[in-house]
Amino acid sequence: MQRILNSLRENRSLQGLLLASPTLLWLILLLILPLMLTVITSFGGRSADGNVIYGFSLNNYLRIFGVGGDGFDPFYLSVIWESLQLSFISTIFVILLAYPLAYYVARSPIKRRNTLLFLILVPLWTNFVLRIYAWIMILRSQGVLNGVLGWLAGLVHLPFTPFDLYPSFTAVLIGMVYEFLPFMILPIYTSLEKIDNSLYEAAADLGANPFRTFFKVTLPLSLPGMTAGVILVFIPVMGTFIVSDILGGRQTVLIGNLIQRQFLDARDPAFGSALSIFLMLLTLLITLYYTRRFGLGEEIAKA
């Protein structure tokens, strides 16, 4: 026993492995093994009673691309395309809303800055599903939004037709932007808060106006935070099914909804596993392309 303790004191690699072993065990049990099981299941088939027939077949992956016994069916490709569109549009809107707010918070005095950060984080303390259901009360035809607009139209004696926003793709987009806005604000704020004021003073001394200073100083130095925010928003929007299920109903079907319904409704875990693996690989390739295409990997590492 003493010999083991002595070797442990002398071997730093063994010390690190011992310290990391609880985390490694946790990751293996709850991440690696389930992922391996999902991969194995994705190559299987479905029995008549909804169980998995294990084997090796590419039929589930060919089915995603519309290749099957009944000819070409573009349904799943159209769902994937719509999911990509929603993720892209949501990310753009989140950036447009988050950047000015993050800039305002970063340039505020410290006391006000802490208060503003607190207010940004407060919605995250509420249950995710409850926040989505709150948007139903706002967006439905007899909801808060139409009530306020109808009241304003009545004040100026204008005709008003209630907006039918729920359920719809627009409602899903609003819900996605609302839910993931803090995940863009915080990383952008972190990058903006690190910018030294002397850089702004130097830009002013060199004759740069505020517009030029923003594009030459502020925006380039905030790119690492924006990149992290894009990854934190784009990937979850691709896989989230709660928002589209509640605010979109059956009108809006995303790839996350497809995966959920394959496991719970269609009782086809093999195809659901194939969709899950495809979604994981797709988001991984998009993230890899995004970081390398814009040369942002080194900037994130430096940040």
N, C-alpha and C positions, 0 to 999 in steps of 0.2 A: 504494500500500500504506500509506504514511504517512497519507494522507487517511482511509482506512478505519479505521486505528487511532485517529486523532484523533476521528472521529465516534463510535467505540465508547466512548472515554473520556467523551464528553459526553452520550451517550444512555444513561440508566440503564435504560430499558425494554429496549433492545437487549442490554444487559449481562445483565439477568435472563433474557431469552429464550435467550441463548447458554448461560448456566449451566444452564438447565432443559432444553435441547434433548436431551441424552442420555436423561434420564428420559422426556421426551415421546415421543421416538422409540421407546423401549422399550415404553411404554404403547400407542402406536399399533400396533406390530407384534404385540404379544402380548395385547392386550385389545380395542382398538377394531376392528381388522380381523377377528379371529375372531368377535367379537360380530355384526358386520355380516354375515359369511358365515352365521352361525347364523340370523339373521333372514331372510336371503334363502332359505336352505334350508328354513325352516319353512313357506314358502308353496308349496313344490314338491310333488312326488309321488314315488312309488317305482316303479322299473321291475321287471320280472320277475326280473332278476339282482341286485337289491338296490342299484342305483345311484340317484342322484337325478335326477329329471326336473324341471328348473327351469321355473318358471312362476309364475302368481299364482292361488292357490286358498285358500279358507278352510276346506277340508275337514278339514285336520289340527286346526285349532282347534275346529271344530264337533264333531269326534270326541272331544275332551277332555270336552265337555259331554254326551256320549252321543248326539249327533245324527248319524245316518248312514243309509245305505241300508237297513239291517236294522231300523230303528226305534230307539226309545230304549234305550240301554244305560248304566246308571248305574255301571259298573265303575270307570271312571277317576275319577268324582266321589267314589266311596266310598274309593278309595285316597288321594285328596287330602284328604278329610275325616279319614281315619285318620292321615295325616301331620300335619295340623294338631293333632289331639288329642294325638299323641305329643309334638309340639314344646311344646304348652302344658303338659302334665303334667310333662315333663322339666324345663322352665324353673321351674315351681313347686317341684319337689323340689330343684332346684339352689339356688334362693334360700333355701329352708328350711335346707339344709345349709351353704351358703356364708356366710350372714350371721353366725351365731354364731361360726364359725371366724375370719372376717375381723375381727369385733369383738374377739375374744380376741387375735389377732395385733396389732391396732392398739393395744391397751391394754397390751401386754407391754413389758418393758424392751427397750432397743435391741438388746442382745446376743442375748437370746432371740428377739426379733423377726426378726433376720436369719437365725437358725437355722431358725425356723419357715417363713419364706419360702423358704428353700433346700429344705426338705423338701417344700413344696407344689410346687415346680418340678421336683423330681427325676423324678417319673413321666413328665414331658414329654420327658425325654432318651431314653426308650425308644421303640422303633418303635410307631406307632399300632396296626398290625395285631397285633403280638405281644401288646400289652396286652389286646386283645379276645380273642385265643385263650386267654389266661390265665384269662379268666372262664369259658370252657368247662370247664376243669379244676375250677373252683369250683362251678359251677351244675349240672353234669350229675348224673344220678341216683346214680352212683358217685363223685361228686366230693368235694371238701374239705368243703363245707357240710353235705351229708348225712352224711358220715363223722363230723364233730364233733357234729352233733345226735343221731346214733345212739349215739355214745359217751356223751353226757350222759344220754340216755334210759335207757341200760343201767345207769348209776350209780344211778338212782332206781327202776329196775325198772318202767319204763313202756313200753308198746308204741310202736313208731315205724315209720311208713310214709315212705319217702324221697319228698321233693318232686321233682316232675318239672318243673323250671324251664327246662330246655334241650331243644329250642329252643322259645321262646314269646315273646309280646309282653312279658311281665314281664322276661325276660332282656334284650330289646332296650332296655327302659326303664332297667334297671340299668346296662347298658353306656353308654347315652347320658349318664346322670347322672354316671357315673364319668369319662367322657372329657372332659366340658365343665365339670366342677366348678372347675378352676383358673381358667377364663376368667370365672367369676363372682366368685371370691374376690378376685382381684387388683384389679379396678376398685372393688369395694366397699371393700376395704382402703385403697385410695388416697384415697377420699372420707373414710373414718373417720379416717385418720391426719392429715388436714388440720384436723380440728375442734380448736379451741383449748380447752385445759383450763379457761380462765377462764369459758367458757360453762357448763360443768358446775358450777363454783363459784357462778356467779351464780344458776343454777337452784336449787341447794341453799339459798343465802341467801334466796331468795324462797319457800322452803318446799315445793319440788317434791320428791316422792319419786322413787326410781329409775325406777319404772314411768312416771310422768308425764314425767320428764326424757327418757326414751328416745323417747316419742312426740312430744314437743314440740321436742326439740333434735336428738337423734342421728338419728332416722329421716328427718326432712325434709332435713337436711344431707347425708345419704348417698344421697339419691335420684338425683343425677347418676351416681354410680358404679353404682347398681343398674340404672339405665336402660341404661348402656353394657353392663353384663353381660347384661341381657336380650337386647339386640341381638346380642351376641357368641355367645349360646347358642341363641336361638330360630332364627335364620337358618341356621346350620350344621346343626342337627338336622333341619330341613326337607329339606335337600339331601343329607345323608350317607346313603350306601347300604352302606358297609362293615359298620357295626355290625349293621344289620338283616339283611344278607346272611349274616353269620357266626352271630349269636346267635338270629336268627329263622328261618333257613332259608327254606323256601318257604311257611311259615305266615304270615309277616309281610312284606307287600309295601308299600313306601312309594314316594312319587313319585320319589325318587332311584333306587330299584331299577328302576322303570319306564323311566326315562331310560337307565340302563345297559343294560337288556335290549333296548331298541329299537335301540341302536347295535351291540351285540355279538351278540345272539341272533336277534332278528327281522330284522336288517339293513334297518331302516327309518329312516335318518337324518333324513328329512323330519319324521316324526312325533316322533322323539326331540328334534329341534331345537325343534319347537312346544311340547313339554312343558317344555323348558329355558327358553324365553322366558316361558311362562306362569308357571313357578315363580319366575323372577326378578321379574316384574311383581307377582305375589302377595305375595312377601316385601317388596317395595318399598312396596306399598300398606299392608300391615300395620304396617311400621315407621313410615311417615309418619303413619298414624292414631294409633299408640301415642304417638309423641312429641307430636303436636298435641293429642290428646285429654286428656292429663294435663299439658299445658303444660310439658314438660320440655326443649324445645329451647333456651330461653334459659338454663336452669340448667346444661345441658351446656356451652354456650358460655362461661358464667362460670367453670365449673370448669376 
